[in-house]
Amino acid sequence: MPDDSPQPELDDELVARAREGDTRAFDALILRYGDKLYGLIYNMTSHKEDTHDLLQDVFAKAYHSLPKFRGQSAFYTWIYQIAVNMTLNFLKKRKRRTGLSLHDLDSSVQNDPALVHMDHQTNLERRSDLQELPKRLNEAMQRLSESHRTVVTLFDIQGLPHTEISKILKVSEGTVRSRLYYARQQLQSYLQDLWE
């Protein structure tokens, strides 16, 4: 029996329509990639308001840059590249402006249900450890260099393969693997006391 349900449009089709001025096509791309890009930016900045602002800027830049998109890579690779570059630039400016303090991290991370699942039957000590975990993990992520934090975010959190990450960051796959290995070693070192 044939499936008569409408098939989602391919990115290429939506991009072509958006380039012709169809804002609904671009809105469809925003819906398709908005959550993933939000997660990417949030995991790099650890601040909800900055993430919202940056995400709006990323979509605005992507929309205005659509005529320059040549289709040599997938649309999501292209827009991830924009998001990563804009976020890294933002982080550099923020660091110059104020210096990043771990005390400035978004306090809502500690209560983010996406990062911690609390079982009501656990004892208070275990619950305390679980509440501490996202905060400590976030602090450890912020201690990584921007290039290492970016690779961990793209691979471990966003689930992108090495090949896509290398295209987004414009580095070799070997560099991606090396940064990922080094970043994981650092994270393990920063969080060592949690496993003891």
N, CA and C atoms as an extended XYZ file, in Angstrom:
588
Properties=species:S:1:pos:R:3:atomname:S:1:resname:S:1:resid:I:1 pbc="F F F"
N         0.837       -1.177        0.000 N   MET     1
C         0.000        0.000        0.000 CA  MET     1
C         0.887        1.248        0.000 C   MET     1
N         0.743        2.135       -0.979 N   PRO     2
C         1.608        3.310       -1.066 CA  PRO     2
C         1.348        4.292        0.069 C   PRO     2
N         2.418        4.959        0.458 N   ASP     3
C         2.353        5.973        1.517 CA  ASP     3
C         2.012        7.310        0.864 C   ASP     3
N         0.827        7.835        1.177 N   ASP     4
C         0.375        9.097        0.581 CA  ASP     4
C         0.723       10.316        1.431 C   ASP     4
N         1.395       10.095        2.561 N   SER     5
C         1.724       11.242        3.407 CA  SER     5
C         2.796       12.079        2.708 C   SER     5
N         2.718       13.400        2.868 N   PRO     6
C         3.689       14.262        2.195 CA  PRO     6
C         5.095       14.018        2.734 C   PRO     6
N         6.059       13.940        1.837 N   GLN     7
C         7.457       13.746        2.212 CA  GLN     7
C         8.078       15.109        2.527 C   GLN     7
N         8.925       15.157        3.548 N   PRO     8
C         9.566       16.440        3.852 CA  PRO     8
C        10.460       16.866        2.685 C   PRO     8
N        10.479       18.162        2.464 N   GLU     9
C        11.308       18.679        1.378 CA  GLU     9
C        12.778       18.540        1.726 C   GLU     9
N        13.582       18.305        0.714 N   LEU    10
C        15.024       18.241        0.908 CA  LEU    10
C        15.564       19.639        1.171 C   LEU    10
N        16.694       19.694        1.856 N   ASP    11
C        17.323       20.983        2.137 CA  ASP    11
C        17.558       21.774        0.855 C   ASP    11
N        18.041       21.089       -0.184 N   ASP    12
C        18.340       21.770       -1.450 CA  ASP    12
C        17.109       22.467       -2.020 C   ASP    12
N        15.959       21.799       -1.918 N   GLU    13
C        14.713       22.387       -2.423 CA  GLU    13
C        14.326       23.616       -1.612 C   GLU    13
N        14.455       23.501       -0.286 N   LEU    14
C        14.116       24.625        0.587 CA  LEU    14
C        15.070       25.793        0.358 C   LEU    14
N        16.356       25.498        0.188 N   VAL    15
C        17.341       26.554       -0.057 CA  VAL    15
C        17.025       27.261       -1.371 C   VAL    15
N        16.709       26.488       -2.407 N   ALA    16
C        16.394       27.087       -3.712 CA  ALA    16
C        15.185       28.019       -3.599 C   ALA    16
N        14.159       27.565       -2.881 N   ARG    17
C        12.964       28.405       -2.707 CA  ARG    17
C        13.278       29.644       -1.876 C   ARG    17
N        14.099       29.477       -0.825 N   ALA    18
C        14.465       30.617        0.036 CA  ALA    18
C        15.270       31.642       -0.755 C   ALA    18
N        16.126       31.174       -1.642 N   ARG    19
C        16.916       32.096       -2.473 CA  ARG    19
C        16.022       32.919       -3.397 C   ARG    19
N        14.866       32.365       -3.733 N   GLU    20
C        13.921       33.083       -4.592 CA  GLU    20
C        13.007       33.999       -3.784 C   GLU    20
N        13.253       34.078       -2.467 N   GLY    21
C        12.486       34.994       -1.635 CA  GLY    21
C        11.360       34.352       -0.842 C   GLY    21
N        11.259       33.032       -0.875 N   ASP    22
C        10.212       32.336       -0.127 CA  ASP    22
C        10.643       32.214        1.335 C   ASP    22
N        10.124       33.106        2.171 N   THR    23
C        10.519       33.105        3.582 CA  THR    23
C        10.000       31.871        4.321 C   THR    23
N         8.904       31.289        3.845 N   ARG    24
C         8.398       30.063        4.488 CA  ARG    24
C         9.385       28.911        4.319 C   ARG    24
N        10.092       28.878        3.195 N   ALA    25
C        11.092       27.836        2.973 CA  ALA    25
C        12.243       28.006        3.964 C   ALA    25
N        12.656       29.258        4.183 N   PHE    26
C        13.730       29.490        5.150 CA  PHE    26
C        13.242       29.184        6.566 C   PHE    26
N        11.991       29.499        6.853 N   ASP    27
C        11.412       29.151        8.163 CA  ASP    27
C        11.459       27.642        8.385 C   ASP    27
N        11.227       26.867        7.326 N   ALA    28
C        11.289       25.402        7.435 CA  ALA    28
C        12.707       24.951        7.780 C   ALA    28
N        13.696       25.621        7.211 N   LEU    29
C        15.089       25.298        7.539 CA  LEU    29
C        15.400       25.664        8.991 C   LEU    29
N        14.851       26.782        9.445 N   ILE    30
C        15.031       27.181       10.844 CA  ILE    30
C        14.426       26.122       11.771 C   ILE    30
N        13.232       25.671       11.445 N   LEU    31
C        12.597       24.630       12.266 CA  LEU    31
C        13.401       23.337       12.249 C   LEU    31
N        13.982       23.021       11.115 N   ARG    32
C        14.739       21.782       10.967 CA  ARG    32
C        16.038       21.814       11.776 C   ARG    32
N        16.713       22.950       11.811 N   TYR    33
C        18.038       23.018       12.431 CA  TYR    33
C        18.123       23.882       13.677 C   TYR    33
N        17.046       24.560       14.035 N   GLY    34
C        17.069       25.471       15.172 CA  GLY    34
C        17.480       24.826       16.480 C   GLY    34
N        16.896       23.677       16.815 N   ASP    35
C        17.215       23.028       18.089 CA  ASP    35
C        18.664       22.562       18.142 C   ASP    35
N        19.135       21.986       17.045 N   LYS    36
C        20.524       21.510       17.032 CA  LYS    36
C        21.503       22.675       17.133 C   LYS    36
N        21.221       23.747       16.427 N   LEU    37
C        22.107       24.910       16.496 CA  LEU    37
C        22.041       25.559       17.871 C   LEU    37
N        20.859       25.576       18.474 N   TYR    38
C        20.738       26.105       19.832 CA  TYR    38
C        21.633       25.296       20.773 C   TYR    38
N        21.544       23.969       20.669 N   GLY    39
C        22.375       23.106       21.517 CA  GLY    39
C        23.856       23.338       21.298 C   GLY    39
N        24.247       23.486       20.047 N   LEU    40
C        25.645       23.750       19.712 CA  LEU    40
C        26.117       25.042       20.382 C   LEU    40
N        25.382       26.120       20.159 N   ILE    41
C        25.785       27.425       20.691 CA  ILE    41
C        25.744       27.433       22.216 C   ILE    41
N        24.697       26.844       22.788 N   TYR    42
C        24.579       26.825       24.250 CA  TYR    42
C        25.732       26.061       24.885 C   TYR    42
N        26.112       24.934       24.280 N   ASN    43
C        27.211       24.155       24.841 CA  ASN    43
C        28.552       24.855       24.689 C   ASN    43
N        28.628       25.817       23.802 N   MET    44
C        29.870       26.589       23.650 CA  MET    44
C        29.876       27.831       24.541 C   MET    44
N        28.701       28.415       24.822 N   THR    45
C        28.650       29.658       25.591 CA  THR    45
C        28.213       29.462       27.036 C   THR    45
N        27.404       28.448       27.306 N   SER    46
C        26.836       28.192       28.641 CA  SER    46
C        26.000       29.353       29.154 C   SER    46
N        25.330       30.039       28.259 N   HIS    47
C        24.524       31.188       28.664 CA  HIS    47
C        23.307       31.291       27.747 C   HIS    47
N        22.122       31.181       28.324 N   LYS    48
C        20.896       31.124       27.516 CA  LYS    48
C        20.635       32.399       26.721 C   LYS    48
N        20.790       33.557       27.354 N   GLU    49
C        20.496       34.804       26.637 CA  GLU    49
C        21.461       35.002       25.468 C   GLU    49
N        22.745       34.726       25.711 N   ASP    50
C        23.721       34.830       24.626 CA  ASP    50
C        23.392       33.847       23.508 C   ASP    50
N        22.957       32.666       23.886 N   THR    51
C        22.605       31.648       22.892 CA  THR    51
C        21.440       32.114       22.030 C   THR    51
N        20.410       32.652       22.659 N   HIS    52
C        19.255       33.150       21.890 CA  HIS    52
C        19.679       34.255       20.928 C   HIS    52
N        20.475       35.191       21.425 N   ASP    53
C        20.935       36.298       20.577 CA  ASP    53
C        21.789       35.788       19.417 C   ASP    53
N        22.731       34.913       19.726 N   LEU    54
C        23.606       34.379       18.684 CA  LEU    54
C        22.832       33.577       17.647 C   LEU    54
N        21.864       32.799       18.110 N   LEU    55
C        21.074       31.989       17.176 CA  LEU    55
C        20.328       32.884       16.191 C   LEU    55
N        19.759       33.968       16.700 N   GLN    56
C        19.087       34.919       15.806 CA  GLN    56
C        20.071       35.505       14.800 C   GLN    56
N        21.260       35.847       15.276 N   ASP    57
C        22.289       36.401       14.394 CA  ASP    57
C        22.738       35.386       13.349 C   ASP    57
N        22.866       34.130       13.762 N   VAL    58
C        23.274       33.073       12.823 CA  VAL    58
C        22.240       32.933       11.706 C   VAL    58
N        20.962       32.869       12.071 N   PHE    59
C        19.927       32.727       11.041 CA  PHE    59
C        19.842       33.968       10.148 C   PHE    59
N        20.028       35.149       10.730 N   ALA    60
C        20.008       36.365        9.919 CA  ALA    60
C        21.169       36.362        8.935 C   ALA    60
N        22.356       36.004        9.422 N   LYS    61
C        23.518       35.961        8.527 CA  LYS    61
C        23.317       34.903        7.446 C   LYS    61
N        22.809       33.739        7.817 N   ALA    62
C        22.588       32.676        6.835 CA  ALA    62
C        21.593       33.131        5.770 C   ALA    62
N        20.529       33.785        6.195 N   TYR    63
C        19.518       34.243        5.242 CA  TYR    63
C        20.116       35.243        4.248 C   TYR    63
N        20.879       36.194        4.773 N   HIS    64
C        21.474       37.218        3.909 CA  HIS    64
C        22.610       36.663        3.052 C   HIS    64
N        23.204       35.548        3.497 N   SER    65
C        24.314       34.948        2.757 CA  SER    65
C        23.874       33.848        1.796 C   SER    65
N        22.580       33.543        1.762 N   LEU    66
C        22.097       32.477        0.875 CA  LEU    66
C        22.571       32.634       -0.577 C   LEU    66
N        22.608       33.850       -1.131 N   PRO    67
C        23.093       33.963       -2.511 CA  PRO    67
C        24.542       33.491       -2.677 C   PRO    67
N        25.333       33.507       -1.601 N   LYS    68
C        26.727       33.068       -1.665 CA  LYS    68
C        26.863       31.563       -1.472 C   LYS    68
N        25.806       30.900       -0.987 N   PHE    69
C        25.859       29.456       -0.755 CA  PHE    69
C        25.896       28.744       -2.098 C   PHE    69
N        26.992       28.046       -2.366 N   ARG    70
C        27.204       27.402       -3.663 CA  ARG    70
C        26.741       25.950       -3.697 C   ARG    70
N        26.404       25.400       -2.548 N   GLY    71
C        25.963       24.011       -2.520 CA  GLY    71
C        27.106       23.020       -2.630 C   GLY    71
N        28.350       23.466       -2.400 N   GLN    72
C        29.494       22.550       -2.449 CA  GLN    72
C        29.530       21.639       -1.224 C   GLN    72
N        28.820       22.020       -0.197 N   SER    73
C        28.654       21.177        0.987 CA  SER    73
C        27.157       21.154        1.294 C   SER    73
N        26.785       20.293        2.221 N   ALA    74
C        25.385       20.229        2.626 CA  ALA    74
C        25.011       21.538        3.325 C   ALA    74
N        23.739       21.905        3.255 N   PHE    75
C        23.284       23.136        3.906 CA  PHE    75
C        23.609       23.119        5.386 C   PHE    75
N        23.372       21.969        6.063 N   TYR    76
C        23.622       21.951        7.507 CA  TYR    76
C        25.096       22.138        7.810 C   TYR    76
N        26.004       21.653        6.948 N   THR    77
C        27.436       21.890        7.155 CA  THR    77
C        27.725       23.379        7.059 C   THR    77
N        27.138       24.012        6.072 N   TRP    78
C        27.335       25.440        5.845 CA  TRP    78
C        26.816       26.268        7.024 C   TRP    78
N        25.606       25.966        7.488 N   ILE    79
C        25.031       26.771        8.574 CA  ILE    79
C        25.724       26.472        9.908 C   ILE    79
N        26.189       25.232       10.095 N   TYR    80
C        26.971       24.919       11.291 CA  TYR    80
C        28.268       25.711       11.279 C   TYR    80
N        28.875       25.838       10.106 N   GLN    81
C        30.105       26.603        9.977 CA  GLN    81
C        29.871       28.067       10.371 C   GLN    81
N        28.774       28.613        9.920 N   ILE    82
C        28.423       29.989       10.300 CA  ILE    82
C        28.246       30.079       11.816 C   ILE    82
N        27.506       29.125       12.395 N   ALA    83
C        27.239       29.139       13.837 CA  ALA    83
C        28.526       29.006       14.645 C   ALA    83
N        29.387       28.093       14.250 N   VAL    84
C        30.641       27.890       14.988 CA  VAL    84
C        31.503       29.143       14.903 C   VAL    84
N        31.660       29.692       13.702 N   ASN    85
C        32.498       30.883       13.539 CA  ASN    85
C        31.953       32.079       14.314 C   ASN    85
N        30.648       32.303       14.238 N   MET    86
C        30.066       33.431       14.966 CA  MET    86
C        30.195       33.241       16.476 C   MET    86
N        30.016       32.014       16.941 N   THR    87
C        30.120       31.747       18.378 CA  THR    87
C        31.555       31.904       18.854 C   THR    87
N        32.511       31.397       18.079 N   LEU    88
C        33.917       31.568       18.464 CA  LEU    88
C        34.300       33.046       18.497 C   LEU    88
N        33.828       33.815       17.512 N   ASN    89
C        34.098       35.261       17.516 CA  ASN    89
C        33.478       35.932       18.737 C   ASN    89
N        32.257       35.540       19.069 N   PHE    90
C        31.586       36.079       20.248 CA  PHE    90
C        32.385       35.757       21.510 C   PHE    90
N        32.847       34.501       21.630 N   LEU    91
C        33.596       34.099       22.819 CA  LEU    91
C        34.904       34.881       22.943 C   LEU    91
N        35.560       35.132       21.828 N   LYS    92
C        36.798       35.921       21.868 CA  LYS    92
C        36.507       37.338       22.345 C   LYS    92
N        35.433       37.935       21.840 N   LYS    93
C        35.070       39.290       22.272 CA  LYS    93
C        34.696       39.300       23.750 C   LYS    93
N        33.933       38.292       24.173 N   ARG    94
C        33.509       38.228       25.573 CA  ARG    94
C        34.718       38.075       26.491 C   ARG    94
N        35.664       37.267       26.082 N   LYS    95
C        36.856       37.045       26.900 CA  LYS    95
C        37.670       38.326       27.005 C   LYS    95
N        37.797       39.052       25.908 N   ARG    96
C        38.534       40.321       25.929 CA  ARG    96
C        37.807       41.354       26.776 C   ARG    96
N        36.476       41.352       26.676 N   ARG    97
C        35.675       42.369       27.362 CA  ARG    97
C        35.679       42.169       28.867 C   ARG    97
N        35.467       40.951       29.323 N   THR    98
C        35.306       40.747       30.759 CA  THR    98
C        36.191       39.671       31.335 C   THR    98
N        36.714       38.815       30.522 N   GLY    99
C        37.408       37.651       31.057 CA  GLY    99
C        36.364       36.669       31.527 C   GLY    99
N        36.446       35.451       31.095 N   LEU   100
C        35.431       34.460       31.439 CA  LEU   100
C        35.674       33.940       32.841 C   LEU   100
N        34.673       34.021       33.657 N   SER   101
C        34.741       33.482       35.000 CA  SER   101
C        33.789       32.311       35.098 C   SER   101
N        34.224       31.263       35.759 N   LEU   102
C        33.337       30.116       35.921 CA  LEU   102
C        32.139       30.469       36.786 C   LEU   102
N        32.244       31.528       37.557 N   HIS   103
C        31.113       31.959       38.378 CA  HIS   103
C        30.027       32.627       37.534 C   HIS   103
N        30.367       33.012       36.307 N   ASP   104
C        29.404       33.677       35.438 CA  ASP   104
C        28.578       32.703       34.608 C   ASP   104
N        28.840       31.412       34.752 N   LEU   105
C        28.111       30.442       33.952 CA  LEU   105
C        26.626       30.497       34.282 C   LEU   105
N        25.840       30.190       33.309 N   ASP   106
C        24.394       30.201       33.462 CA  ASP   106
C        23.992       29.211       34.555 C   ASP   106
N        23.415       29.718       35.623 N   SER   107
C        23.071       28.860       36.756 CA  SER   107
C        21.977       27.858       36.424 C   SER   107
N        21.249       28.096       35.365 N   SER   108
C        20.175       27.165       35.012 CA  SER   108
C        20.713       25.821       34.546 C   SER   108
N        22.002       25.738       34.230 N   VAL   109
C        22.596       24.471       33.806 CA  VAL   109
C        22.408       23.420       34.889 C   VAL   109
N        22.500       23.845       36.137 N   GLN   110
C        22.379       22.891       37.235 CA  GLN   110
C        21.014       22.221       37.265 C   GLN   110
N        19.993       22.898       36.762 N   ASN   111
C        18.638       22.371       36.820 CA  ASN   111
C        18.091       21.960       35.465 C   ASN   111
N        18.932       21.934       34.456 N   ASP   112
C        18.494       21.613       33.098 CA  ASP   112
C        18.140       20.130       33.001 C   ASP   112
N        16.866       19.787       32.765 N   PRO   113
C        16.470       18.379       32.724 CA  PRO   113
C        17.123       17.627       31.567 C   PRO   113
N        17.585       18.331       30.547 N   ALA   114
C        18.254       17.667       29.433 CA  ALA   114
C        19.629       17.154       29.853 C   ALA   114
N        20.185       17.727       30.912 N   LEU   115
C        21.520       17.322       31.339 CA  LEU   115
C        21.507       16.340       32.501 C   LEU   115
N        20.441       16.341       33.280 N   VAL   116
C        20.408       15.473       34.450 CA  VAL   116
C        19.014       14.888       34.613 C   VAL   116
N        18.935       13.587       34.844 N   HIS   117
C        17.655       12.942       35.103 CA  HIS   117
C        17.664       12.506       36.550 C   HIS   117
N        16.735       13.015       37.315 N   MET   118
C        16.704       12.710       38.737 CA  MET   118
C        15.684       11.617       39.032 C   MET   118
N        16.106       10.569       39.688 N   ASP   119
C        15.214        9.507       40.130 CA  ASP   119
C        14.802        9.835       41.563 C   ASP   119
N        13.511        9.937       41.793 N   HIS   120
C        13.023       10.366       43.112 CA  HIS   120
C        13.339        9.360       44.214 C   HIS   120
N        13.707        8.136       43.852 N   GLN   121
C        13.977        7.117       44.854 CA  GLN   121
C        15.430        7.142       45.339 C   GLN   121
N        16.280        7.936       44.695 N   THR   122
C        17.694        7.930       45.078 CA  THR   122
C        17.879        8.644       46.408 C   THR   122
N        18.975        8.312       47.073 N   ASN   123
C        19.219        8.955       48.361 CA  ASN   123
C        19.765       10.364       48.162 C   ASN   123
N        19.794       11.131       49.235 N   LEU   124
C        20.192       12.532       49.146 CA  LEU   124
C        21.633       12.703       48.680 C   LEU   124
N        22.518       11.822       49.116 N   GLU   125
C        23.917       11.944       48.710 CA  GLU   125
C        24.055       11.741       47.208 C   GLU   125
N        23.412       10.723       46.668 N   ARG   126
C        23.457       10.456       45.223 CA  ARG   126
C        22.825       11.609       44.457 C   ARG   126
N        21.731       12.122       44.970 N   ARG   127
C        21.055       13.248       44.320 CA  ARG   127
C        21.984       14.467       44.291 C   ARG   127
N        22.695       14.692       45.376 N   SER   128
C        23.636       15.811       45.433 CA  SER   128
C        24.738       15.640       44.392 C   SER   128
N        25.252       14.408       44.257 N   ASP   129
C        26.280       14.136       43.251 CA  ASP   129
C        25.736       14.384       41.849 C   ASP   129
N        24.509       13.966       41.591 N   LEU   130
C        23.913       14.155       40.265 CA  LEU   130
C        23.667       15.626       39.974 C   LEU   130
N        23.292       16.390       41.003 N   GLN   131
C        23.087       17.817       40.789 CA  GLN   131
C        24.408       18.519       40.515 C   GLN   131
N        25.464       18.008       41.099 N   GLU   132
C        26.788       18.599       40.913 CA  GLU   132
C        27.358       18.265       39.531 C   GLU   132
N        26.991       17.113       38.968 N   LEU   133
C        27.582       16.648       37.715 CA  LEU   133
C        27.434       17.626       36.546 C   LEU   133
N        26.231       18.111       36.210 N   PRO   134
C        26.155       19.028       35.068 CA  PRO   134
C        26.940       20.315       35.294 C   PRO   134
N        26.931       20.794       36.523 N   LYS   135
C        27.684       22.015       36.828 CA  LYS   135
C        29.166       21.771       36.625 C   LYS   135
N        29.657       20.661       37.157 N   ARG   136
C        31.076       20.336       37.027 CA  ARG   136
C        31.455       20.065       35.573 C   ARG   136
N        30.593       19.364       34.848 N   LEU   137
C        30.863       19.085       33.443 CA  LEU   137
C        30.910       20.382       32.646 C   LEU   137
N        29.983       21.269       32.925 N   ASN   138
C        29.962       22.559       32.238 CA  ASN   138
C        31.212       23.366       32.566 C   ASN   138
N        31.607       23.374       33.825 N   GLU   139
C        32.825       24.083       34.215 CA  GLU   139
C        34.036       23.482       33.508 C   GLU   139
N        34.083       22.158       33.440 N   ALA   140
C        35.201       21.490       32.765 CA  ALA   140
C        35.207       21.836       31.279 C   ALA   140
N        34.040       21.862       30.657 N   MET   141
C        33.950       22.236       29.239 CA  MET   141
C        34.468       23.652       29.027 C   MET   141
N        34.144       24.555       29.940 N   GLN   142
C        34.573       25.943       29.794 CA  GLN   142
C        36.079       26.099       29.994 C   GLN   142
N        36.709       25.147       30.667 N   ARG   143
C        38.156       25.196       30.860 CA  ARG   143
C        38.908       24.766       29.601 C   ARG   143
N        38.230       24.058       28.697 N   LEU   144
C        38.865       23.650       27.441 CA  LEU   144
C        39.103       24.870       26.562 C   LEU   144
N        40.082       24.774       25.689 N   SER   145
C        40.268       25.837       24.701 CA  SER   145
C        39.035       25.863       23.804 C   SER   145
N        38.820       26.960       23.128 N   GLU   146
C        37.639       27.072       22.264 CA  GLU   146
C        37.637       26.014       21.168 C   GLU   146
N        38.807       25.716       20.606 N   SER   147
C        38.856       24.716       19.534 CA  SER   147
C        38.533       23.321       20.070 C   SER   147
N        38.981       23.009       21.269 N   HIS   148
C        38.673       21.694       21.843 CA  HIS   148
C        37.209       21.601       22.280 C   HIS   148
N        36.691       22.679       22.865 N   ARG   149
C        35.287       22.702       23.273 CA  ARG   149
C        34.380       22.544       22.050 C   ARG   149
N        34.762       23.184       20.959 N   THR   150
C        33.966       23.107       19.728 CA  THR   150
C        33.899       21.675       19.211 C   THR   150
N        35.034       20.987       19.185 N   VAL   151
C        35.070       19.610       18.680 CA  VAL   151
C        34.239       18.688       19.570 C   VAL   151
N        34.376       18.827       20.887 N   VAL   152
C        33.586       17.997       21.806 CA  VAL   152
C        32.093       18.263       21.605 C   VAL   152
N        31.732       19.529       21.473 N   THR   153
C        30.324       19.883       21.275 CA  THR   153
C        29.788       19.289       19.980 C   THR   153
N        30.535       19.442       18.902 N   LEU   154
C        30.069       18.943       17.607 CA  LEU   154
C        29.992       17.415       17.575 C   LEU   154
N        30.986       16.735       18.156 N   PHE   155
C        31.017       15.275       18.072 CA  PHE   155
C        30.182       14.607       19.161 C   PHE   155
N        30.492       14.916       20.418 N   ASP   156
C        29.843       14.196       21.517 CA  ASP   156
C        28.437       14.685       21.833 C   ASP   156
N        28.171       15.950       21.607 N   ILE   157
C        26.858       16.486       21.963 CA  ILE   157
C        25.941       16.560       20.747 C   ILE   157
N        26.470       17.064       19.631 N   GLN   158
C        25.663       17.189       18.414 CA  GLN   158
C        25.632       15.899       17.607 C   GLN   158
N        26.595       15.012       17.816 N   GLY   159
C        26.602       13.724       17.131 CA  GLY   159
C        27.044       13.782       15.674 C   GLY   159
N        27.793       14.818       15.297 N   LEU   160
C        28.256       14.912       13.919 CA  LEU   160
C        29.461       14.004       13.710 C   LEU   160
N        29.604       13.411       12.526 N   PRO   161
C        30.762       12.561       12.247 CA  PRO   161
C        32.023       13.399       12.013 C   PRO   161
N        33.170       12.753       12.133 N   HIS   162
C        34.459       13.437       11.943 CA  HIS   162
C        34.531       14.160       10.600 C   HIS   162
N        34.002       13.539        9.556 N   THR   163
C        34.092       14.147        8.221 CA  THR   163
C        33.358       15.483        8.171 C   THR   163
N        32.172       15.547        8.764 N   GLU   164
C        31.411       16.797        8.765 CA  GLU   164
C        32.092       17.855        9.619 C   GLU   164
N        32.621       17.435       10.750 N   ILE   165
C        33.302       18.384       11.631 CA  ILE   165
C        34.512       18.975       10.918 C   ILE   165
N        35.240       18.139       10.184 N   SER   166
C        36.414       18.646        9.474 CA  SER   166
C        36.012       19.665        8.412 C   SER   166
N        34.860       19.462        7.778 N   LYS   167
C        34.375       20.446        6.798 CA  LYS   167
C        33.948       21.737        7.477 C   LYS   167
N        33.241       21.613        8.587 N   ILE   168
C        32.749       22.786        9.306 CA  ILE   168
C        33.915       23.636        9.815 C   ILE   168
N        34.918       22.967       10.388 N   LEU   169
C        36.042       23.698       10.992 CA  LEU   169
C        37.169       23.959        9.998 C   LEU   169
N        37.060       23.366        8.814 N   LYS   170
C        38.091       23.510        7.768 CA  LYS   170
C        39.452       23.033        8.262 C   LYS   170
N        39.449       21.851        8.888 N   VAL   171
C        40.676       21.188        9.322 CA  VAL   171
C        40.594       19.727        8.879 C   VAL   171
N        41.704       19.018        8.951 N   SER   172
C        41.709       17.609        8.543 CA  SER   172
C        40.966       16.754        9.571 C   SER   172
N        40.557       15.566        9.136 N   GLU   173
C        39.910       14.636       10.061 CA  GLU   173
C        40.877       14.220       11.161 C   GLU   173
N        42.151       14.114       10.820 N   GLY   174
C        43.164       13.782       11.830 CA  GLY   174
C        43.232       14.838       12.917 C   GLY   174
N        43.114       16.098       12.522 N   THR   175
C        43.113       17.191       13.504 CA  THR   175
C        41.881       17.098       14.390 C   THR   175
N        40.740       16.772       13.794 N   VAL   176
C        39.511       16.608       14.580 CA  VAL   176
C        39.704       15.501       15.604 C   VAL   176
N        40.212       14.353       15.168 N   ARG   177
C        40.420       13.222       16.086 CA  ARG   177
C        41.414       13.582       17.194 C   ARG   177
N        42.478       14.272       16.825 N   SER   178
C        43.487       14.668       17.798 CA  SER   178
C        42.906       15.618       18.838 C   SER   178
N        42.166       16.622       18.375 N   ARG   179
C        41.557       17.579       19.311 CA  ARG   179
C        40.558       16.878       20.223 C   ARG   179
N        39.797       15.957       19.654 N   LEU   180
C        38.798       15.231       20.432 CA  LEU   180
C        39.480       14.384       21.510 C   LEU   180
N        40.527       13.696       21.133 N   TYR   181
C        41.260       12.863       22.088 CA  TYR   181
C        41.827       13.727       23.215 C   TYR   181
N        42.492       14.808       22.851 N   TYR   182
C        43.103       15.689       23.842 CA  TYR   182
C        42.030       16.305       24.751 C   TYR   182
N        40.924       16.741       24.166 N   ALA   183
C        39.842       17.351       24.959 CA  ALA   183
C        39.257       16.345       25.945 C   ALA   183
N        39.067       15.111       25.494 N   ARG   184
C        38.518       14.088       26.397 CA  ARG   184
C        39.484       13.791       27.533 C   ARG   184
N        40.785       13.779       27.228 N   GLN   185
C        41.792       13.566       28.273 CA  GLN   185
C        41.713       14.688       29.305 C   GLN   185
N        41.583       15.920       28.823 N   GLN   186
C        41.486       17.059       29.747 CA  GLN   186
C        40.214       16.971       30.589 C   GLN   186
N        39.084       16.663       29.949 N   LEU   187
C        37.826       16.556       30.689 CA  LEU   187
C        37.924       15.470       31.760 C   LEU   187
N        38.507       14.343       31.395 N   GLN   188
C        38.664       13.254       32.355 CA  GLN   188
C        39.530       13.698       33.536 C   GLN   188
N        40.579       14.434       33.245 N   SER   189
C        41.450       14.942       34.303 CA  SER   189
C        40.702       15.927       35.203 C   SER   189
N        39.933       16.849       34.599 N   TYR   190
C        39.199       17.848       35.375 CA  TYR   190
C        38.132       17.210       36.264 C   TYR   190
N        37.587       16.079       35.812 N   LEU   191
C        36.474       15.450       36.535 CA  LEU   191
C        36.910       14.209       37.311 C   LEU   191
N        38.204       13.985       37.424 N   GLN   192
C        38.743       12.777       38.033 CA  GLN   192
C        38.155       12.497       39.413 C   GLN   192
N        38.003       13.528       40.223 N   ASP   193
C        37.529       13.306       41.606 CA  ASP   193
C        36.086       12.807       41.650 C   ASP   193
N        35.313       13.039       40.593 N   LEU   194
C        33.932       12.543       40.591 CA  LEU   194
C        33.881       11.021       40.456 C   LEU   194
N        34.909       10.442       39.843 N   TRP   195
C        34.879        8.996       39.599 CA  TRP   195
C        35.577        8.212       40.697 C   TRP   195
N        36.224        8.926       41.607 N   GLU   196
C        36.955        8.232       42.682 CA  GLU   196
C        36.046        7.907       43.855 C   GLU   196
